């Protein structure tokens, strides 16, 4: 004989297990349907072209104090250099440049030196590469085939018999000029995104019954010789992604790929 309490617990467990199996089965079937739907979508290749910082970023007060402490410890624990040894020597000979005289002369030259400004006159120009020198920049363009109002990454359709890497190189040359110098991080894409497209854009891209595209994103580092054939483009920082990119999913992917070292 099974106790009444045990029977009650067994019925509760069985009911919960049945509900869990039905829920898991429904989630699995939905994911299988979604994956089958996504595999029918055509492939598109995008390029995430980034410009690395030209100068070091500004340090906070805490980092500055910590750096001063490290410099003090390094000077305290290190051995004397040849110049410091010469400073301790007392020279009685006249008309000889001592280490102290050399140090004073170098300090006078340093006082006359004026470092260049960390800010340029093109800080507010969206098409300029000479802005935000201490931050990463990413290229976005207006592609009429995808959206006439919003910015996107440079992209192109995958042609028959073409690899993803070759399509990414073709996309880079088409949108950034044939003389551009850039470096791909790898032969494989850094991210992939299943994105739905409006009915108007689907007609322009000739997608047929597909509701969207599978977008493979390659990460590329810009070096020099940028000349865009598209007039509507912008170089933006990580903080400006929400202003230029409409898709929340695309913003999240670009933000993750724009990590700082």
Kinemage of the C-alpha trace (Angstrom):
@kinemage 1
@onewidth
@group {chain A} dominant
@subgroup {mainchain}
@vectorlist {calphas} color= white
{ca unk a 1} P 0.000 0.000 0.000
{ca unk a 2} L 1.268 3.439 -0.944
{ca unk a 3} L 0.564 6.185 1.637
{ca unk a 4} L -1.948 8.861 0.672
{ca unk a 5} L 0.640 11.640 0.973
{ca unk a 6} L 2.984 9.788 -1.364
{ca unk a 7} L 0.219 9.262 -3.912
{ca unk a 8} L -0.623 12.966 -3.812
{ca unk a 9} L 3.005 13.917 -4.346
{ca unk a 10} L 3.275 11.410 -7.206
{ca unk a 11} L 0.225 12.881 -8.964
{ca unk a 12} L 1.647 16.394 -8.565
{ca unk a 13} L 5.009 15.286 -9.967
{ca unk a 14} L 3.379 13.554 -12.908
{ca unk a 15} L 1.275 16.623 -13.681
{ca unk a 16} L 4.294 18.901 -13.554
{ca unk a 17} L 6.320 16.481 -15.703
{ca unk a 18} L 3.587 16.337 -18.347
{ca unk a 19} L 3.336 20.111 -18.444
{ca unk a 20} L 7.149 20.363 -18.705
{ca unk a 21} L 7.275 17.848 -21.561
{ca unk a 22} L 4.501 19.653 -23.460
{ca unk a 23} L 6.231 23.016 -22.963
{ca unk a 24} L 9.622 21.675 -23.968
{ca unk a 25} L 8.109 19.963 -27.009
{ca unk a 26} L 6.364 23.162 -28.079
{ca unk a 27} L 9.589 25.184 -27.658
{ca unk a 28} L 11.542 22.594 -29.641
{ca unk a 29} L 8.986 22.543 -32.424
{ca unk a 30} L 8.919 26.352 -32.559
{ca unk a 31} L 12.720 26.526 -32.715
{ca unk a 32} L 12.765 23.892 -35.445
{ca unk a 33} L 10.158 25.816 -37.418
{ca unk a 34} L 12.125 29.071 -36.987
{ca unk a 35} L 15.411 27.434 -37.991
{ca unk a 36} L 13.734 25.899 -41.042
{ca unk a 37} L 12.315 29.303 -41.920
{ca unk a 38} L 15.688 31.048 -41.514
{ca unk a 39} L 17.506 28.509 -43.704
{ca unk a 40} L 15.258 29.458 -46.629
{ca unk a 41} L 16.240 33.116 -46.377
{ca unk a 42} L 18.891 34.384 -48.819
{ca unk a 43} L 22.397 35.229 -47.624
{ca unk a 44} L 23.799 38.727 -47.370
{ca unk a 45} L 27.297 39.786 -46.363
{ca unk a 46} L 28.063 42.944 -44.350
{ca unk a 47} L 31.327 44.651 -43.427
{ca unk a 48} L 31.981 46.246 -40.042
{ca unk a 49} L 34.779 48.682 -40.916
{ca unk a 50} L 36.363 50.169 -37.797
{ca unk a 51} L 38.962 52.886 -37.372
{ca unk a 52} L 41.190 52.298 -34.363
{ca unk a 53} L 42.022 55.185 -31.983
{ca unk a 54} L 44.843 57.425 -33.180
{ca unk a 55} L 45.876 58.571 -29.705
{ca unk a 56} L 45.609 57.147 -26.218
{ca unk a 57} L 42.369 57.711 -24.382
{ca unk a 58} L 42.077 60.098 -21.449
{ca unk a 59} L 42.750 58.494 -18.069
{ca unk a 60} L 40.548 59.021 -15.052
{ca unk a 61} L 41.721 60.614 -11.797
{ca unk a 62} L 42.065 57.199 -10.170
{ca unk a 63} L 44.191 55.861 -13.034
{ca unk a 64} L 46.354 58.997 -12.939
{ca unk a 65} L 47.027 58.644 -9.202
{ca unk a 66} L 47.803 54.960 -9.615
{ca unk a 67} L 50.265 55.719 -12.427
{ca unk a 68} L 52.028 58.322 -10.259
{ca unk a 69} L 52.317 55.777 -7.454
{ca unk a 70} L 53.819 53.209 -9.823
{ca unk a 71} L 56.321 55.766 -11.126
{ca unk a 72} L 57.374 56.638 -7.574
{ca unk a 73} L 57.854 52.985 -6.671
{ca unk a 74} L 59.802 52.346 -9.845
{ca unk a 75} L 62.165 55.261 -9.175
{ca unk a 76} L 62.573 54.235 -5.541
{ca unk a 77} L 63.398 50.573 -6.221
{ca unk a 78} L 65.408 50.939 -9.423
{ca unk a 79} L 69.152 51.392 -9.691
{ca unk a 80} L 70.772 54.702 -10.596
{ca unk a 81} L 71.292 55.384 -14.279
{ca unk a 82} L 74.531 56.734 -15.739
{ca unk a 83} L 73.037 60.216 -15.876
{ca unk a 84} L 72.047 60.085 -12.187
{ca unk a 85} L 75.531 58.868 -11.269
{ca unk a 86} L 77.050 61.802 -13.173
{ca unk a 87} L 74.780 64.196 -11.272
{ca unk a 88} L 76.242 62.997 -7.970
{ca unk a 89} L 79.811 63.587 -9.095
{ca unk a 90} L 81.374 66.969 -8.227
{ca unk a 91} L 83.397 68.334 -11.129
{ca unk a 92} L 86.004 71.047 -10.362
{ca unk a 93} L 87.047 71.576 -13.953
{ca unk a 94} L 85.663 74.691 -15.597
{ca unk a 95} L 84.256 75.030 -19.123
{ca unk a 96} L 82.930 71.442 -19.027
{ca unk a 97} L 79.243 70.711 -19.467
{ca unk a 98} L 78.187 68.756 -16.434
{ca unk a 99} L 75.227 66.425 -16.165
{ca unk a 100} L 73.322 69.147 -14.299
{ca unk a 101} L 73.935 71.653 -17.107
{ca unk a 102} L 72.712 69.095 -19.643
{ca unk a 103} L 69.562 68.526 -17.591
{ca unk a 104} L 68.820 72.256 -17.376
{ca unk a 105} L 69.281 72.672 -21.145
{ca unk a 106} L 66.897 69.806 -21.875
{ca unk a 107} L 64.335 71.212 -19.445
{ca unk a 108} L 64.449 74.576 -21.222
{ca unk a 109} L 63.785 72.854 -24.565
{ca unk a 110} L 60.898 70.961 -23.038
{ca unk a 111} L 59.372 74.162 -21.661
{ca unk a 112} L 59.337 75.628 -25.193
{ca unk a 113} L 57.570 72.569 -26.642
{ca unk a 114} L 53.783 72.819 -27.118
{ca unk a 115} L 51.990 69.498 -27.691
{ca unk a 116} L 49.295 69.249 -30.343
{ca unk a 117} L 45.669 69.434 -29.315
{ca unk a 118} L 43.787 66.220 -28.621
{ca unk a 119} L 40.768 67.685 -30.410
{ca unk a 120} L 40.413 68.672 -34.063
{ca unk a 121} L 38.228 71.119 -35.926
{ca unk a 122} L 36.226 68.206 -37.377
{ca unk a 123} L 34.834 66.795 -34.134
{ca unk a 124} L 31.211 67.323 -35.185
{ca unk a 125} L 31.519 66.287 -38.849
{ca unk a 126} L 29.938 62.892 -39.387
{ca unk a 127} L 31.943 62.121 -42.552
{ca unk a 128} L 35.332 62.946 -41.100
{ca unk a 129} L 37.914 60.376 -40.033
{ca unk a 130} L 39.841 63.047 -38.098
{ca unk a 131} L 37.482 63.200 -35.157
{ca unk a 132} L 37.263 61.447 -31.794
{ca unk a 133} L 40.918 60.464 -32.095
{ca unk a 134} L 40.885 58.589 -28.801
{ca unk a 135} L 37.840 56.433 -29.669
{ca unk a 136} L 36.930 53.746 -32.162
{ca unk a 137} L 34.832 54.711 -35.181
{ca unk a 138} L 32.630 52.485 -37.343
{ca unk a 139} L 31.357 53.144 -40.862
{ca unk a 140} L 27.609 53.203 -41.571
{ca unk a 141} L 25.894 54.053 -44.848
{ca unk a 142} L 22.414 54.598 -46.235
{ca unk a 143} L 21.615 51.730 -48.583
{ca unk a 144} L 18.439 52.488 -50.588
{ca unk a 145} L 17.922 48.791 -51.276
{ca unk a 146} L 17.473 48.134 -47.541
{ca unk a 147} L 16.238 51.436 -46.123
{ca unk a 148} L 16.106 54.975 -47.493
{ca unk a 149} L 15.802 56.623 -44.086
{ca unk a 150} L 18.066 54.624 -41.763
{ca unk a 151} L 21.750 53.799 -41.742
{ca unk a 152} L 23.135 50.265 -41.986
{ca unk a 153} L 26.451 48.523 -42.375
{ca unk a 154} L 27.863 48.247 -45.915
{ca unk a 155} L 26.401 45.021 -47.327
{ca unk a 156} L 25.908 43.065 -50.531
{ca unk a 157} L 24.136 39.931 -51.734
{ca unk a 158} L 26.032 36.665 -52.024
{ca unk a 159} L 26.461 35.696 -55.661
{ca unk a 160} L 26.396 32.146 -56.983
{ca unk a 161} L 29.702 30.304 -56.541
{ca unk a 162} L 31.096 33.029 -54.290
{ca unk a 163} L 32.500 32.492 -50.806
{ca unk a 164} L 31.561 34.699 -47.868
{ca unk a 165} L 35.076 36.169 -47.652
{ca unk a 166} L 35.174 37.050 -51.376
{ca unk a 167} L 31.739 38.657 -51.091
{ca unk a 168} L 32.944 40.699 -48.090
{ca unk a 169} L 35.980 41.929 -50.032
{ca unk a 170} L 33.767 42.886 -52.967
{ca unk a 171} L 31.432 44.750 -50.605
{ca unk a 172} L 34.380 46.645 -49.122
{ca unk a 173} L 35.686 47.713 -52.530
{ca unk a 174} L 32.242 48.729 -53.791
{ca unk a 175} L 31.420 50.923 -50.807
{ca unk a 176} L 34.842 52.225 -49.736
{ca unk a 177} L 36.802 52.595 -52.974
{ca unk a 178} L 39.169 50.257 -54.810
{ca unk a 179} L 42.282 51.845 -53.270
{ca unk a 180} L 41.288 51.303 -49.638
{ca unk a 181} L 43.762 49.620 -47.335
{ca unk a 182} L 42.162 47.478 -44.666
{ca unk a 183} L 42.722 44.197 -42.858
{ca unk a 184} L 40.195 41.415 -42.260
{ca unk a 185} L 40.314 39.830 -38.832
{ca unk a 186} L 39.634 36.340 -40.199
{ca unk a 187} L 38.341 34.380 -43.171
{ca unk a 188} L 35.191 33.553 -41.216
{ca unk a 189} L 32.483 36.062 -40.267
{ca unk a 190} L 32.554 37.492 -36.763
{ca unk a 191} L 28.752 37.466 -36.347
{ca unk a 192} L 25.555 36.415 -38.096
{ca unk a 193} L 22.128 37.980 -37.777
{ca unk a 194} L 18.737 36.858 -39.075
{ca unk a 195} L 17.005 40.128 -39.886
{ca unk a 196} L 13.538 40.773 -41.241
{ca unk a 197} L 13.122 43.328 -44.012
{ca unk a 198} L 10.175 45.501 -44.960
{ca unk a 199} L 7.969 44.596 -47.919
{ca unk a 200} L 9.247 47.563 -49.942
{ca unk a 201} L 12.885 46.491 -49.436
{ca unk a 202} L 12.058 42.855 -50.210
{ca unk a 203} L 10.748 43.907 -53.587
{ca unk a 204} L 13.911 45.885 -54.308
{ca unk a 205} L 16.148 42.997 -53.273
{ca unk a 206} L 13.970 40.481 -55.138
{ca unk a 207} L 13.702 38.154 -52.136
{ca unk a 208} L 10.522 36.449 -53.278
{ca unk a 209} L 8.561 34.911 -50.402
{ca unk a 210} L 11.404 35.290 -47.895
{ca unk a 211} L 10.647 37.624 -45.005
{ca unk a 212} L 14.265 38.546 -44.395
{ca unk a 213} L 17.937 37.683 -44.931
{ca unk a 214} L 20.751 35.921 -43.106
{ca unk a 215} L 23.361 38.634 -42.644
{ca unk a 216} L 26.981 37.503 -42.111
{ca unk a 217} L 29.142 40.292 -40.641
{ca unk a 218} L 32.924 40.514 -41.169
{ca unk a 219} L 35.094 42.634 -38.883
{ca unk a 220} L 37.623 44.774 -40.790
{ca unk a 221} L 40.231 47.244 -39.521
{ca unk a 222} L 40.658 50.419 -41.568
{ca unk a 223} L 44.165 51.580 -42.426
{ca unk a 224} L 44.074 54.320 -45.086
{ca unk a 225} L 42.841 55.505 -48.521
{ca unk a 226} L 39.099 55.636 -47.836
{ca unk a 227} L 36.955 56.986 -50.687
{ca unk a 228} L 33.283 56.117 -50.402
{ca unk a 229} L 31.157 55.923 -53.534
{ca unk a 230} L 28.083 56.488 -51.362
{ca unk a 231} L 27.368 60.109 -50.436
{ca unk a 232} L 25.259 59.235 -47.391
{ca unk a 233} L 27.752 57.744 -44.931
{ca unk a 234} L 28.972 58.505 -41.441
{ca unk a 235} L 31.785 57.532 -39.090
{ca unk a 236} L 30.222 57.081 -35.661
{ca unk a 237} L 31.348 56.186 -32.149
{ca unk a 238} L 29.943 53.526 -29.874
{ca unk a 239} L 27.799 56.102 -28.080
{ca unk a 240} L 26.158 57.140 -31.385
{ca unk a 241} L 24.951 53.673 -32.395
{ca unk a 242} L 21.458 54.285 -31.029
{ca unk a 243} L 21.164 57.449 -33.150
{ca unk a 244} L 22.148 55.962 -36.508
{ca unk a 245} L 21.222 52.255 -36.320
{ca unk a 246} L 17.525 51.461 -36.020
{ca unk a 247} L 17.775 47.701 -35.398
{ca unk a 248} L 18.298 46.907 -31.728
{ca unk a 249} L 19.814 43.535 -32.588
{ca unk a 250} L 22.300 45.123 -34.985
{ca unk a 251} L 23.246 47.733 -32.378
{ca unk a 252} L 23.972 44.992 -29.853
{ca unk a 253} L 26.167 43.059 -32.308
{ca unk a 254} L 28.137 46.139 -33.383
{ca unk a 255} L 28.573 47.242 -29.763
{ca unk a 256} L 29.984 43.825 -28.829
{ca unk a 257} L 32.404 43.858 -31.768
{ca unk a 258} L 33.635 47.376 -30.943
{ca unk a 259} L 35.327 46.237 -27.747
{ca unk a 260} L 38.263 48.192 -26.381
{ca unk a 261} L 41.632 46.622 -25.597
